[in-house]
Every structure is written in C-alpha cells, then in structure tokens.
Amino acid sequence: MSTSRLASWSFPCLILVTAPLSAAVKLPAILAEHMVLEQGRPVHLWGLADPGEAVTATFRGQTASSVASDQGTWSLYLPPGAAGGPFPLVIRGTNTIEFQDVLVGEVWVASGQSNMEFATKNVIGAEKELEAALHPQLRLFKVDHNVAFYPRDDLAATGWQSATPESVRDFSAVAYFFGRHLLERLHVPVGLIESNWGGTPAEAWTSLDALGSDASLMPVFSAWASMSRDFAAAERRRKLAEAENERATAEGREPKPLPWTPNERLSWSPAGLYNAMIAPLTRFPIRGAIWYQGESNAGGNRVALYGRLFQTLILDWRRQWADPDLPFLFVQLANFKTKDDWPLLRENQTEALSLRNTGMAVTIDIGNPDDIHPKNKQDVGLRLALAARAIAYGEHIEYSGPMFRRAEPEGASMLVYFDHAGGLAPKSGPLEGFELAGADGKYSASTATIEGATVLVSSPSVAQPLYVRYAWASAPEANLVNGDGLPASPFRSSRH
C-alpha cells in the first residue's frame, strides 16, 4: 500500500482520537430517575465527563467526589444505607443532574431465554393480573436486545418505571410475579432488571474470559464455527422472505409469518449477549439473579456440555459482580413433548445446586406438554420467590420440593430417600412416575408407595433392582410433592 493510501486510511482515525469529549457529565442508562439502589451496599455511581473534570454526588446527606480520568471516565462510591425513599440524588460537574425519585431496597436481575422473556400480557388471567398491577415501590428496567463482541460500558434500555398496568404488560411475567411476591413479603422497594432474549443458549450469556479459561468448554467455539458458516445463507433466506411479504402486502395478499430461526442478529455468538446485555450491569450492585433458560442447550451435542457450562456461567456472574455469594436462582425446565434431551438437561440444572447460594424452582407439574411456553408464570415466580426468601433473606420456610438423596435395594424393591421430604404425598391419584432397572439397565414402570420420608419402589418385571429413576421423560406423568405442595425434581439414581 502506498504512503498516500496509508495516510487516507489513517487520517479519519486521528480525527476520532483527538476529537474533544463533551464536557457534560453523563451517566449510563442504568443510573436514572426512578431507579432502585441495593440496600446495605455502597452506592456506586459512574459515567463520563471531560478528562480532569471534578464530579461530586450527594445522596441522603452524604457527599463523595471523583476526578475524571484522562479517558473521561469517573467512578465514586457513597455509603450504604437502609431501604426507603424516594430520595433526591444530585450529581454535579460542569453540569448538574438531579433525580427526585430514587428508592433503596432489593434489586434482582432476571435473565435467560423466551420463558423468562414471556410477557405478563400472555399469562393465565392476564386481564385480572394487569388490572391489579399498580405498585409504586416495584420498579422495572428492561434491557433491549443487543449483541456485542467486547464488553460494553453501557446498554440500550427502557428506563426505570414504576409497576403499572402499562409497564407490566410487556415485562417479564416470571420476574414481575417474583418481584411482586418479594414486595409483599419484605415491605421494601424492589427493583427488577429484565435482560433476556428468546431462543438463546447459555454460552451467549457467559463472558469470553470464563469460556476461554476452561478447555472442556472448547466445543462451544466449534459449535459456533459451524453455525456461523451458515449465517450468510440464513440471512439471504430471511431477506427473500421479507421481500416476498412486502410484495404480498402491496398486492393485498396476506403475508406469511417469518419462521423463527436461531442466531437472530448473531445472538448465539459466545459471550455476545453477556457483552451487550450483562457486562454493563455488573457495576450496579444487586441482591441476586433469577434465570430461566436451557431449552436452546437441550438438543444435539449441546446438552452434554450444559452441566459444566451452566455452573461456569453462575461462577462467572459472581466474579463479574465481585460477589462470590451472589444468590443465583433458576427454573428447571417444565414438562414438554420434545425429541431433545430435556431429562439430561434437567439433571445438569439440578447439579448446579452443588454451588452455594443457589436454588431451583421445579416446574415439572405446571408446564404444558404441547406448548414450550406454558402460561402459568404465577407459580414459577412464586417458587423462585420462596427460594429467594430462604436463600437470600434467611427465612426458615420450605422452598423446595423433594430432592433425591440416595437409593438402596431392599429385597426386591428400592428404597428412595429425599431431602425436603416433609409430608410426602401424590399431588393427585396414585403415586406415579417411578421406574426400576436391574443389571441390564432396562427400565420398567413400577409401583411406588410412600413410607414416611421415603418411597418404596417395586416392579414384577425387575426381580433384583439396582437403579431407580423418576419423571425421566420430556413430558412425564409424575406427581410426587411434599406437604407444601412443591413437586419433586426428576432424578436417576445412577447415570448407568
């Protein structure tokens, strides 16, 4: 390349580098009027200003100052405080930013794919739920869909809003019902940050640092390489379909719905959603996270990797928020008829409970076998909220259904022991969902009877049982619950 051509390419870059920054103090989208700040944590404020510009913030009678770096970034902390509000917040540089309606309470991030994104307007009894959705101390913040190839400092979002029928209508139903329950029980302001995208895999929500530091997760990148090779052709097919729909509309014909395809706007790229939709939030203190995802990782070769990947995501988020004890609560996949390996995915989800401060809402009893998006999100939100009350807030309540502990042969039967087993009973009718296998590993439907906090399982087809499993199907017929009506999690006693 000639010297003149080099100069023509380099000159615009010089202009960008040397262009003066605006002197006005600017805040990221998450720091805005009507926000909720986490109680008991230092108040973190940050943003942009002119290099060397002094920035001062005052909140609840406390003041802190900072000086913008040579790159125009600044950050400061104010002392933590108890729940309450509304309070004014004033930030001064060469300009002044004033908020009058800042609350202090409990803040949770709600993330995942389409079942977390599922809007309140679509739930069972939506009209009644929306009529009652007026909660001034419940605040909502919704992150726009976006992809990035490096961690962003800021994001696009619908700003903080009070919960009203209008704002709740298109907000995550699971998050809303979760937050509403906490608001009613804790009697402090609650802030919900919705950051999700339907039809996306867990690796898109995990940082490249975390993915790249574990050699066992390298299949994530080979899967992405395979998918990205087909992206150009998929884009062409979609553009042709969109053009055909435009012609149909112009000619008075009914346009055809565009079929859903994975990787919309490169949304399956490893770390792509983390970079754009999570990283900008990690400087904002939160109480914990709720998560509903897994469907996109249940097919093909992805499911076998999910156990490692999901735990990596949880630990990664804790590192990014600099909170090793950050509560992380998640939803186990519901019952749905599919050829994908949902039983194994559920098992991988259950294994994440080995990490401290995690909780799982089992939904095997409230899904829709014929609809991957069941409309009962009220119970999903409630079960997550029970886990939050026990794990994040230390309440002595039952928050989990029966969880498999161990199984041992007892003559021609298997005796199964559970945790969270007070008041074991079938939800309705006779107890069902248990299967036994012998040394050949072939499972047969079995009879199960409850004996205190255990279940005795037997089958005339299995004279010497060695293995037992429960609800081991994508849409099983299974009905074991505890005395609080919470369903037992699917399990198998061995990976045989």
Secondary structure as GFF3:
##gff-version 3
##sequence-region A 1 496
A	DSSP	alpha_helix	3	18	.	.	.	ID=ss1
A	DSSP	beta_strand	36	38	.	.	.	ID=ss2
A	DSSP	beta_strand	43	48	.	.	.	ID=ss3
A	DSSP	beta_strand	54	59	.	.	.	ID=ss4
A	DSSP	beta_strand	62	67	.	.	.	ID=ss5
A	DSSP	beta_strand	73	78	.	.	.	ID=ss6
A	DSSP	beta_strand	84	92	.	.	.	ID=ss7
A	DSSP	beta_strand	96	112	.	.	.	ID=ss8
A	DSSP	alpha_helix	114	117	.	.	.	ID=ss9
A	DSSP	three_ten_helix	120	122	.	.	.	ID=ss10
A	DSSP	alpha_helix	126	131	.	.	.	ID=ss11
A	DSSP	beta_strand	135	143	.	.	.	ID=ss12
A	DSSP	beta_strand	157	163	.	.	.	ID=ss13
A	DSSP	alpha_helix	165	169	.	.	.	ID=ss14
A	DSSP	alpha_helix	173	186	.	.	.	ID=ss15
A	DSSP	beta_strand	190	196	.	.	.	ID=ss16
A	DSSP	three_ten_helix	202	205	.	.	.	ID=ss17
A	DSSP	alpha_helix	208	212	.	.	.	ID=ss18
A	DSSP	three_ten_helix	215	217	.	.	.	ID=ss19
A	DSSP	alpha_helix	219	229	.	.	.	ID=ss20
A	DSSP	alpha_helix	231	250	.	.	.	ID=ss21
A	DSSP	three_ten_helix	264	266	.	.	.	ID=ss22
A	DSSP	alpha_helix	272	273	.	.	.	ID=ss23
A	DSSP	pi_helix	274	278	.	.	.	ID=ss24
A	DSSP	three_ten_helix	279	281	.	.	.	ID=ss25
A	DSSP	beta_strand	288	292	.	.	.	ID=ss26
A	DSSP	three_ten_helix	295	297	.	.	.	ID=ss27
A	DSSP	alpha_helix	303	320	.	.	.	ID=ss28
A	DSSP	beta_strand	328	331	.	.	.	ID=ss29
A	DSSP	alpha_helix	342	351	.	.	.	ID=ss30
A	DSSP	three_ten_helix	352	354	.	.	.	ID=ss31
A	DSSP	beta_strand	358	361	.	.	.	ID=ss32
A	DSSP	alpha_helix	378	391	.	.	.	ID=ss33
A	DSSP	beta_strand	403	410	.	.	.	ID=ss34
A	DSSP	beta_strand	413	419	.	.	.	ID=ss35
A	DSSP	beta_strand	425	426	.	.	.	ID=ss36
A	DSSP	beta_strand	434	437	.	.	.	ID=ss37
A	DSSP	beta_strand	443	445	.	.	.	ID=ss38
A	DSSP	beta_strand	447	451	.	.	.	ID=ss39
A	DSSP	beta_strand	454	458	.	.	.	ID=ss40
A	DSSP	beta_strand	467	470	.	.	.	ID=ss41
A	DSSP	beta_strand	480	481	.	.	.	ID=ss42
A	DSSP	beta_strand	491	492	.	.	.	ID=ss43
###
